[in-house]
Amino acid sequence: LGLMRGTAEDAVAAGAMTLFMPHGLGHGMGLDVHDCEAIGERSFDFSEITEQAAKSGTCIQRSTWRIEPGTVMTDEPGIYFIPALIDKCRAEGKYKGIVDYEALDAYRDFGGIRIEDDIIVTETGSRMIGGDKRIPITVDELEAVVGR
């Protein structure tokens, strides 16, 4: 879309991805969801990672979550265009040379989109809940569903 310049590594190092994905990549499912992420982690010393979490803008609990085999969670890549956040970052001079704020102006009214897959962490990686029964995600798949 031409909204960012430079390398992905530079953008991540600057924390620029939080401008478009402030919600984080996912959350737990079951008893450990959204605002209850600290269950079972109350004794963890967050002081070691507070600076890193503050710099990245991520939820501190999610950035320290110990993912083990048997963990059930979501994987939710997405992109959001939040005018108040865009204005704040622009005014503070954040992500200069990385985010093209002029190009970003065209997306202020878009809102956002996020695709959620639910996964179970295994000993060797993960597997999607529901197997290959995903919601449509490509343009062709979506058009087939709506009958175009």
C-alpha positions as CSV (number, residue, x, y, z in Angstrom):
1,L,0.0,0.0,0.0
2,G,3.0,2.3,0.2
3,L,2.3,3.2,3.8
4,M,5.7,2.3,5.1
5,R,9.2,2.7,3.9
6,G,12.4,0.9,4.6
7,T,12.9,-2.7,5.9
8,A,10.5,-4.7,8.1
9,E,13.4,-5.0,10.6
10,D,13.6,-1.2,10.9
11,A,9.8,-0.9,11.3
12,V,9.7,-3.6,14.0
13,A,12.8,-2.1,15.8
14,A,11.0,1.3,15.9
15,G,7.7,-0.3,17.0
16,A,5.8,1.1,14.0
17,M,3.7,-2.0,13.7
18,T,1.8,-1.0,16.8
19,L,0.3,2.0,14.8
20,F,-1.5,-0.5,12.6
21,M,-1.9,-3.5,15.0
22,P,-2.4,-2.1,18.6
23,H,-4.5,-5.0,19.6
24,G,-1.6,-7.5,19.6
25,L,-1.4,-10.7,17.6
26,G,-3.8,-12.8,19.6
27,H,-5.2,-13.8,23.0
28,G,-5.8,-16.9,25.0
29,M,-9.1,-18.9,24.8
30,G,-11.1,-20.5,27.5
31,L,-10.4,-19.3,31.0
32,D,-7.4,-17.1,29.9
33,V,-9.0,-14.5,27.6
34,H,-8.6,-10.8,26.9
35,D,-8.5,-9.0,30.2
36,C,-7.7,-12.1,32.3
37,E,-4.3,-12.8,30.8
38,A,-2.5,-12.5,34.1
39,I,-4.2,-15.5,35.7
40,G,-1.5,-17.8,37.0
41,E,1.2,-15.2,36.4
42,R,0.7,-12.9,39.4
43,S,4.1,-13.9,40.9
44,F,6.0,-13.2,37.6
45,D,8.5,-10.3,37.9
46,F,7.4,-8.0,35.1
47,S,10.1,-5.4,35.8
48,E,12.5,-7.3,33.5
49,I,10.4,-6.6,30.4
50,T,8.5,-3.5,31.3
51,E,10.7,-1.2,29.2
52,Q,10.5,-3.5,26.2
53,A,6.7,-3.8,26.5
54,A,6.2,-0.1,26.9
55,K,8.4,0.6,23.9
56,S,6.5,-1.8,21.7
57,G,3.1,-0.8,22.9
58,T,2.1,-4.4,23.4
59,C,0.1,-5.7,26.2
60,I,2.7,-6.6,28.9
61,Q,1.0,-9.9,29.8
62,R,0.8,-11.0,26.2
63,S,4.5,-10.2,25.7
64,T,5.5,-12.4,28.6
65,W,3.0,-15.2,28.1
66,R,4.7,-18.6,28.4
67,I,3.3,-20.6,25.5
68,E,3.5,-24.4,26.1
69,P,2.1,-27.5,24.4
70,G,-1.7,-27.6,25.1
71,T,-2.1,-23.8,25.1
72,V,-5.2,-22.8,23.2
73,M,-5.0,-19.3,21.6
74,T,-5.9,-17.2,18.7
75,D,-3.7,-16.0,15.9
76,E,-5.2,-12.7,14.7
77,P,-3.2,-10.8,12.1
78,G,-4.9,-7.6,11.1
79,I,-4.6,-4.0,10.3
80,Y,-6.4,-1.0,11.8
81,F,-6.4,2.7,10.9
82,I,-7.3,4.6,14.1
83,P,-7.4,8.3,13.4
84,A,-6.7,9.4,17.0
85,L,-3.7,7.0,17.1
86,I,-2.4,8.2,13.7
87,D,-2.7,11.8,14.8
88,K,-1.0,11.2,18.1
89,C,2.0,9.4,16.5
90,R,2.3,12.0,13.8
91,A,2.2,14.9,16.3
92,E,4.8,13.1,18.4
93,G,7.1,12.6,15.4
94,K,7.0,8.8,15.8
95,Y,8.1,6.5,13.0
96,K,9.6,9.4,10.9
97,G,11.1,8.0,7.7
98,I,9.2,4.7,8.2
99,V,5.5,5.6,8.1
100,D,4.3,7.7,5.2
101,Y,1.6,9.7,7.0
102,E,0.6,11.5,3.8
103,A,-0.3,8.1,2.1
104,L,-1.9,7.0,5.4
105,D,-4.4,9.8,5.2
106,A,-6.3,8.0,2.5
107,Y,-7.1,5.1,4.9
108,R,-8.4,7.2,7.9
109,D,-12.0,6.1,7.3
110,F,-11.3,2.5,6.5
111,G,-11.5,1.1,10.0
112,G,-9.8,-2.2,10.0
113,I,-9.9,-5.9,9.4
114,R,-8.6,-8.9,11.4
115,I,-8.7,-12.6,10.6
116,E,-8.9,-15.0,13.5
117,D,-7.6,-18.5,13.5
118,D,-7.8,-20.5,16.7
119,I,-4.9,-22.8,17.4
120,I,-3.6,-25.4,19.8
121,V,0.1,-25.4,20.6
122,T,1.7,-28.8,20.1
123,E,5.0,-30.3,21.0
124,T,6.2,-29.6,17.4
125,G,4.4,-26.3,16.6
126,S,0.7,-25.8,16.4
127,R,-2.5,-27.0,14.6
128,M,-5.6,-25.0,13.7
129,I,-8.8,-25.9,15.4
130,G,-11.2,-26.9,12.7
131,G,-8.5,-28.1,10.4
132,D,-8.9,-26.8,6.9
133,K,-12.4,-25.4,7.5
134,R,-11.3,-21.8,7.5
135,I,-13.4,-18.8,6.7
136,P,-12.7,-17.3,3.2
137,I,-9.8,-14.9,3.3
138,T,-8.7,-14.3,-0.3
139,V,-10.7,-12.0,-2.7
140,D,-11.6,-15.1,-4.9
141,E,-12.8,-17.0,-1.9
142,L,-14.9,-14.1,-0.6
143,E,-16.4,-13.5,-4.0
144,A,-17.3,-17.2,-4.4
145,V,-19.2,-17.0,-1.1
146,V,-21.2,-13.8,-2.0
147,G,-21.9,-15.1,-5.4
148,R,-20.1,-12.7,-7.7
